[in-house]
Amino acid sequence: MKEGQSMGRLLLIANPTAGKTRIKERLLNIIDIFNKAGWRTEVHVTQSRLDAMNVAASCGGDVDLLVCCGGDGTLSETISGMMRLERPPVLGYIPAGSTNDFASSLGIPRRMADAARNVVEGTPYRIDIGQFCGERNFVYVAGFGAFTEVSYMTPQEKKNLLGHQAYMLEGMKSLANIKSYHMKVESDEFSMEEDFIFGMVTNTTSVGGFKGLVARNVALDDGLFEVLLIRTPTSPLELTNILSSMITKEEYNEYVHRFLTSRLLITCSEPVDWVLDGEFGGERSEVEIENLTKRIEIVAGNVKKH
């Protein structure tokens, strides 16, 4: 394509508070990259929570390329809005958050200018999206229990200042207040009724900046989620063994369960707080999670494809 040749309409949804607010300094350069590639670029700067979702849902059907610039939460909002469209456009992603877990899974460059060039030069492919209780979507993780509240309770200012350390600092505060939940977990691959302190359903190579917590080999388009469940320890020594198992990524631990599934049903005797892509997902006593295979087309970098 010759420089300046028209490629169609591009809508850039940018979160100015993500990460260390780097987008403010680099926005003109990003727009220039898009314009030089021949795109007619429009920009929407998010004003509040869920704004990215609402704009993606209301305007995404009118453009040829929708680009999200922000953290994983902004990406999740944007994709949730796109899921409301009959024919969603191709999605581009410029990571600008504190952790950028899903960008790491997608192989997207860390530098914003390089990520913008990847949007216009890369090849789109389809990724799986999670459906939560038939009414909400998530992109890379749905979780409950110990530490899951850290991501949405940590102030944005602290995330911006400390990055990964923010999650660790807030997480240490919750160690002394770990709560146990009696749950029945059902899927075609795994079934158990036990007390659990933590669980997450993921489609990512990295969670909270840590790689390989759930599985070593993760495909984003195979129709399967990676599930991690941790049973309630009965002593400090057992808790230490669990943490050691997570750090060393040992294959077997009687308190740590890992498996793959496309659908999961969890029932609990009391309401449980859930986190979806780092944001509060509501309080539920029954949760059904389903993998919507290859539902969104996104421009990625170097990523394993099936």
N, C-alpha and C positions, 0 to 999 in steps of 0.2 A: 504494500500500500504506500502511495506517495504521501509525503507530509502534507497535512491540510485536507486530504481527501475525506469527505464526510462519511462517518461511520454510524451516525444516528444520535439519539438522545441519551445522555448519561446523567443520572441523578446521584449526587454524592451526599450521603447523610453522615454528618460529622458531629461527634460528641466533644465539645470543647473542654470538658472537665476530665476526660479519660487520662489515665497515667499521670504524667507530669505536665499536662496541658501542652504537649509538644505540637499538637495540630495547629495551634494559633500561629506558630512561627513558620510552619511549613505549608500552610494551606495554598498560598499563591503558587508555590512551586509545584504542588500536586495538580492544581487546576491547569497549569501551563503544560505539564506532561500529557494530560488528557487532551487538551486542545490541540497540541502539536500532533497527536496521534489521530486527529480528525473527528473527535467527539464534540458534540454540542453540550457543554457541561452546565448543569444547574446544581446549586448547592443549597442544602437545608441544614442549618445548625440546630441541633436538638435543644429544646427549651426546658424539658422536664422528663421525669421517668415515663416510659411507655410512648414518648413522642416518636422515637424511631420506628416503633411498631406501627403506630397509627399512620405515619407518613408513607411507610413502605406499603401498607395495605391500600391507602387511598390514591397514591401516585405511582406505585411500582408497575401497574399494568399499562401505563402510558409511555414507558421508557424502554430502551433496548438493553441498557446495562445499568444495574443498580450497584453502587459502591458504598460500602460501610466503612467508616473510619472511626475507630474507638477501641474499647476493650471487648472482652468476651461477652459482657452483659449487653453492650450495644449491638454486637453481632447477633446475639440470641434474640433481642427485640426485633431486629430487622428481619431475620428469617421467620419469626413468628408472624410478622405482618405479611410477608410474602406467601406464607402458607394459606392465607385467606384468598389468594388470587387464583383464578382458574388457570391462567397461563403466566406463571411468574417469570420474570426476566432472568438472564444470567446475573450472578452475584459476584462482585469483586470485594476483596477485604484488605484494608490497610490497618494493621494492628497498631494501637496506640495506648494500650492499657498497661496495668502494672505487671500482669503475669502472662497474658496472651497464650493460654494453654492451647486453644484450638488452632491458632496460627502456627504454632510449633508442629502440631499434627499434620497440618496442611503443607508444611514445608515452605511457608511464605517468608520472604526476607524480613529481617528485623528492621532495617533502615526504611523509613517511610517512603523515601523517593524510590528506592529499589522495589518496594512493595507496589507502588503506583505503576511503575514500569511493568511489573509482573501482571498487573490487571489488564493492561492493553496488549501485552505480548504473549501471555500464557494461554494454555489450552484448558477450557472448562471440562469438568467431569462431575458426575452426579454423586452426592453423598446421602447417607441415611439421616433421617430426622426422627427424634423421639416424640411420641404422643403420650401425654400425661393425663390420665383420668378422662380421656376422650375429649378434653376441652382446651388443653394448653400444650405447647410444644417446647422441647428443649433441644439443644444442638449437641452438647457433648457430655453433660453430667446431670443426673438427678440423684440427690442423696439425702440421708437423714442421720441424726445422731451426733456423736462426739465430733467436734471441730466443724461440722457443716455450717453452723451458724456464724462461724468466724468470717466468712467471705462477705456476708451482707451486713454484719454488725461492725466490721472494721471501718472507721471513718475514711472517706475518700482522701482527705488530707494526709492521713497516716499511710495509706496505700501509696500515694504519690511520693511521699518522703522516703519511705523505707522499702517499698517493693515487696519482695518475698518475705523479708523480715517482719513485715506487718502481720502477715498471717501467722507466723511462728509465735510472735509475741502475744497476740490475742488468743491463739490456740493454747498456749501454756496456762493462761488464766482459767480455761475451762477444764483442765485435767482433774482438778479436785472435785468437780461437779458433774462427772460423767453419769448420765442417766441410762437406765436399762429399759428396753421395751420388749414385752412378750408379743411375738409375731408369728404368723403362719405365712410361710413363703412357698409359692407354688409356681412351677413352670414345667414344661415337658422334660427338661433336663435335670431339675433339682426340686426337691420338696423337703421342707423341714419346719417344725414348730418348736421354737426355742426363744430364749432371751437374747437380744442383740443390743449392742451399744452403737453400732455404726453399720451403714450400708450405702453403696452407691452403684448406680447403673450408668455405665459410661460408653462413649464412643470417641476416645481420644488417647493419644500416647502420653499425655502429661496432665496431671491434676495438681493445682496449686504450685506449679513449677517443678513438680517431682515426676520423673519419668518411670514407667514400668510398675506403678503401684498395683495395677489390676492384671495386666497381661504384657508379655514382652512383644508379641507381634499383634498389632491392631490394624485391621482394615476398616476404612470409613464407609465402605460401600458393599459390605457382604451380607447385609440384612440381619446382623447379629450385634447384640450389646455384650460388653464385658461386665460381669457383675462381681462385686466384692462385698461379702458380709462378714462381720466380726461378732462372734458370740460373746456374751458377758463373761469376763473372767471372775473367778471366785476368790482371788487373792492378788496382792501386789506383785507376787512373783509371776503369776500367769499373765498379768498385764505387761510386765517387762518382757516376757517371752513373745507376746503378740507384737509389741513394738519392735523387738529384735527381728522377728519374722518379716515384718514389713520393710525394715531397712535392708536386710540381707536378701529379700525377695526369694526366700526358700520356698520350694515347691509345696511342702506339706506342713500344716499346723492344724491341730484338731479344733482350734478356735477361729481359724481364718478359712473362709470358703470362697473359691473362685470358680465361675462357670460362665458359659456363653448361652445366650437365649435371644429369641426374637419377641418374646412376650412374657410378662411377669405379673403375678397377682400377689399383693401383700395385704394382709388384714391384721389389725392390731386391736387390742382390748381398750385402747385409749387413743385420742387424737395425737398425731405426731407431726412436728414441723418438718417440712421438706424444703430443700434448696434446689432450684433449677438454674444451672449455668451461673452460679454465684449470687443469685437473687432469691429472695424469699418466695417460695412457691405455694404457701398455704399450709393449713393444718388439716390432716386427713387421718381417718381411722381405716380407710380402705383405699388402696392405690392399684390401678391397673396401668402398666406401662407397655407400649407396643412400638416396635421398630417399623417405621415407614420407609421402605427400602428405596434408595436412590431418588429421593423426592425433590431435592434442590440441586441445581447446577451451579457450581462455583469454580472460579478460576484459582487454581492452586499452584504450588511450586513443585518441588520434588517430593512426591508422596506415593506410597504403595497403592497400586490400583488393582482391582480384581475384575 
